């Protein structure tokens, strides 16, 4: 069967640097960093004091208060971002075959924050007085389900749970479902909110998080002084459509999705394969899927977490795939702005990649100061710049060895 073309027609974004796609993208231009002291709980007895929280979010702007009361924060983010994406797309579900419209939205950890607070309450009042909404509020798949309910999408509705690769896996799965004829429209992306002492404590004892006090030296991908990632939260939701379906309704096309690759290191629970083979395989597969050459890629939005191992291994993986072209690529990490949003990261970064293509602008890696010889690519240090871009690759690498890459192409009307 002939493969169909897939395009992006709507995007919604909530992140530590903005409450809409436009706000988030302007923050990238302005060099805004969302890292600040954590406010959602008392950190006085904990090592980690900094996080990249979403600031000023009001769920009632898009969600009825009675409905939002029974949604975890990660689901609220997802539904709010989906509303923005659908509004931008102009899609009217009443004009569609709902069975051809699906939802694929990831979350790595789901409602862990509510688990923590409800557990504490039940230890005092008894477990038989647990909230009747406890189970649906903690399920990772509930964000996808609530989006489907909100918009009446009756096609496949799933939630890949692949840690920090989840948002990219969700978009890649949505891309394939449309390209191969199973769906005409898909809402895809990722969402996360896990600011709770239990989650931060768990990542702290793994030695995965930055434990210092300087927001400007906290999330510093590819810098030799990097020492751990900064927890973030938010959601990125995209509306993907089959090209002719989008054209038939006169939709505004933002970018084209042309390739997807996924792999597993099969190496370690949390550490990446030191030779970068798994990440390289995902990138190579995405490029082959698109039918282009490695040297056609202009920009990579790297996973770039600011951990010593990830950034070194991802750099090595890029060199394995691109050879000498790796030194002509721009490779930046917008986690220097947003922190690491876990299951939402790949989706938000896909949004930034699409906008980079649309505008011809390379997002910078903020607060880059000390070069690392193991990360010697063009990381677009500190200041973004204009560039002629045609293809952009977005990488996501997760615990468990999960790797995913999605390849986008600048939209040029025939």
N, C-alpha and C positions, 0 to 999 in steps of 0.2 A: 504494500500500500504506500502511496506517495506521502511523504512527510509534509504536514501542513505548517505554515509559518505562524509564529506566536508573537504577539506584541503586548506591550504594557500600555494600558489606557487610563489607569488611575493609581494613585499612591497616597497612603496615609502614614504619618510618622509622629510618634511621641517619643521623645528622648530626653536625656539630661540637659540638652541645649535648646529645646524648643518643644512646643505643643502642637505643631503642624509641620507639614513638609516644608512649606516656605520658611517658617521660622528656623527649622533645623538647618536648612541649606544656607540661609543667610548667616547662621552662626558658624558654619564651616568657613565661609568667606571671611568672616570677621575674626576668626581665630579664637572663638569662645571655647573655654574648657569648662565642662560641667562638674568637675571634681571639687568637692567641698566637704566640710564636716557632716557626718551622718546625723540626721535629725529624727529618724523614725523610731529610735530607741536610745536608751542611755548607754553611751560607750565608755563611761568613766572607768569601768573595770576590765575593759577589753583592749587588746593590742591594736586593733585596726580602728582608726578614728575617721578615716576619709572614705567617701563613696561618691558615686555619680548618680544622685537621685533625680527623678523627675520632679520639677519644681512648679508649684502653682496649678497643678492639675485639678480640674473640677469635673467629675464624671457626670454631673447633672446637666452639663451643656448638651450632651448627646444621649444620656441614659436617664430614664425616669427614676427618681429617687427610690421608689418602692422596688423597682427591678434591680437597681444597682446595689441595694442593701444585701442581696443574696448572690452577689458576684464577688469573687476575689479580685484583688487589685490587678493581677495579670490579665484576667478576663475583661475587666473594665477597659484597660489599655487597648486590648485587641478590638473590642467592639467600637470604641471611639475612633481608633485609626481606620477601621473598616468603613465607618460612616464617611470619613474624609475621602477615602479612596473611591468609594462608590459615588459620592457626589462629584468628584473630579471626572470620573469615567462617564457620567451621564447615563449609565445603564439603568433601564427600567425593567424590573423583573417581571412585571405583568405583561410585558411584550415578548418575553422569552419562554422557551421550553425549560421549565425549572429543573427537569431531570437531566438537562445537559449543562447545568451550572453547578459547580462543586466548590468545596472549601477544603484547603489543606493548610493548616496553621499549626506551627510547632510551639512547644514550651519545654524547656529542659527539666524544670523542677515543679512547675504548676503552682498549686496553692500551699506551698510549704509555710508561708507566713501565717496563714489561717490555721494550719495544723498546729503550729507552735502556740498560738494564743488560745485555741480551743482546748488543747491538751492541758495547758495551765489552768483553765477554768474548770475542766472536768475533774482534775485532781482535787479540787476544792468542793465541788457540788455533786460529784458522782457521774460516772460515764453514761448512765441511763438518762441523763439530762443533757446529753450532747445535742448540739444543734441539728435539726432534721436536714439542714442544708449542708452539713459538714462534708459528706461524700461528694456531692456534685461540685462543691466549691473548691475541692482540692485536686480534682482530676485534671491531668494535663490536656486532655482532649476537649475540655469544656469550652475553652475559648473558641475552637472551631465550631462546636455545636451551637453556641450562642450566636455566632455570626450567621450560621445557616438559618437558624430560627428567625433572626432579625430580618434577613433579606429573602427568606423563602427559597433558598437554594436546596434542591432536592437530589442533586447528583451525589457522587462520592464525597464523603466528609471524613477526613482522617487527620491524624496528628503524629507525624514522625517525631520520635523522642530520641534524639542522637546528640544530647548534650549541646555543646557550643556550635555544632554543625547543623542543628535542627532547622533554623530559619532558611538556610540555603538548600537543605534537603527538601523542605516543603515547597520552595519555589521550583526546584528542579523536577520534583514529582508532578507539580501542577503543569509545568511546561510540557513534560512528556505526555501527560493525560490529554492535553489539548492537541499537541502535535500529532499524536497517534490516533486521534479520532474518538476518544472516549468522552471528552467534554468539549464544549465550545467556549465556555467561560469558566474561570477559576479565580477565587479569592485565595491568595497564598501569602505566607509570611511567618512571622514569629512574634512571641510576646513573653515577657518575663518580669517578675517582681519578687525578689527574695530577700529584701532587707529585714532580716530577723537575726537576733544574736546566735541562734542555732546555725543558720546557713553561713554567716560570716565567720563564726567560730570554727566551723568545719573546714572552710577554705583556708583559714588562718593556720590551723594545725597541720595542714598539708604543705604549708609554706608557699602557697600560691599567690597570696595577696601582698601588696605594698603595705608596710607597717609604719612608715614614716609620717611626718606631719606637714610636708610641703606640697600643696596641690600642684605646683608647677614642676615638681620632680617626681610625681607619683605615677601617672600613666605616660611613660616615655618609650614607646616602641622603638626598637633598633638602636637605642642609645646604650652605650657600654655600661652605664650606671643603673640600668633597669634592674628591678629587684622583685617584681611581682605585678599582677594586674590589679586594677581598681574595679570593684563591683559596680555595675550599672544596672539600669532597668529601663523599660519602655516597650514599644511595639513598632513594627514595620509591617504594613499590609499593602499588597499590590493586587490590582485587578489585571489578570492576563486574559487575552482573547485570541481566538483564531483570527488571522488577518482579514479574511473576507467578511467574517462576521462583524468585525470592527468597522470595516469600510462601509458595509451595507447600512449601518446606522449613523454614519458620519462622525465616528468617534475621533477625538484628538489622540494621535499616537505619540507616545513619549520616547520609546525605544523598542528594539526588537530583542527577544531572547533567542539565541541561536545555538547554544550548546550547554551541556550539563555533564559533569563527571562526578562519580562518588567511589570511594574506596575505603579499605580499612587497613591500618598498620598491622593488626594482629601481632602486636608487640608487647604492650604494657597497659595497665589500667588507666594510668594518667599521663605518663611520659610519652612524648612523640618518638617515633623511630628516628634514631640519631642520624641516619643517612638520608632522611627526607623522602624515602621511596614512596610512601603512601600518599603524601601530599602531592608529590610529582605525578603520580598516577592519576589522581583526580583532575589536575590541571591538564594533563596530556589528553585524557579522555574527553574533557569538555571541548578542547580545541579540535580533536578529531571528529567529535560529534557535529561540530559546526562546519567541518570540511574546509578549514583554513589552515594556514601555516603558523607555527609559533611566532615567527617574526612579524606577523600581521597584528599581533596584540600590542596595544599602545600603553595601556595602564592596568595595573593590578591594585585593587583595594585589598590589601593583605589582611590576613587574620591578625597579625601583629599585636599580640596581647600585652607586651611589655614584660614577659617572663624571660629569664635567661635562655631556657631551652627552646621555647616556641620560636622566637624570632631568629635564632641561629639556624634551627632546622628548617624553618620555612624559607629562609634565604637560600639554603643549600638546595631545597626542593626546586625553587625557581631556577637556579643555575642548571640543575639537571635537565629541566624541560627546555629552557631557552638558550642555553649555551652562551655565546658572546652577546646575543641579543639581550640577555638579562641586564647588561650594563647600559643598554639604550632605552630600557623600559623605565617608566615612572612607577615606583612601588611605595605607596604611602599607607598609613594606618589611621583611620578616623577614630579609632579607639583612644587616640590621644585627646580627642574632644569629648567623647561620650563614655569613656570607660568601657568595660566589657559587659554587654547585655545578655550574655549566655545565649539562650535559644532565640532571642530577638536580634542578636548581633548581625547575622548574615542577611536578614531581610532589610534592616536599616541600611546596611552597607551596600546592598543591591540598589536601594533607592538612591544613595549617594553616587553610585557608579552610573546609574541611568542619567542622573542630572549632570554628572561630569561630561558624559557623551553629548547630551543635549546642548550644553553651554560651551563645551570646549574648555573646561577648567579642571586643573589637577588639584584636588584637596591636599593640604599640607599635612605633614606629621609634626604636631606641635611640640614645643619644649625640647627639641633635639639639640643637644649640646656637645656630647662627647662621642665621637665616632667609634664604632666597634669594627675592627678588621674582619670579624666574622659576619658582619651585616653591611657589606660594602657596596650596596646598590644605591640608586638614586631614590632616596626616601622622601623627596620633595620637602626638605627641611624647613620648618617654621613658617614659610610663606607659600601660599598657593600661586599657581601661574597658569596663564593661558596656554593652550596646546591644541594642535589639530588631532583630534581623537576619532577613531573609527570603531575600535574594539576595546572593551574593558572586561577584565576578569575579576570576579570577586571570590575570595577564598574563605573557607570556614573549616577549622580543625577542632575536633572535640575529644573530650575524655572518652576512653574506650577505643581510641585509635580511629575515630570516625573522621573522614575527610570529604569535603564537598566543594566543588567549584562550579560557578555559573558564569556563562559568557554572554555578554550583551553587545549589541551592535547599534551604532548611531542610526536613528531612523532617517532615511532618505526616501521620500515618496518617489514612486516610479514615474 
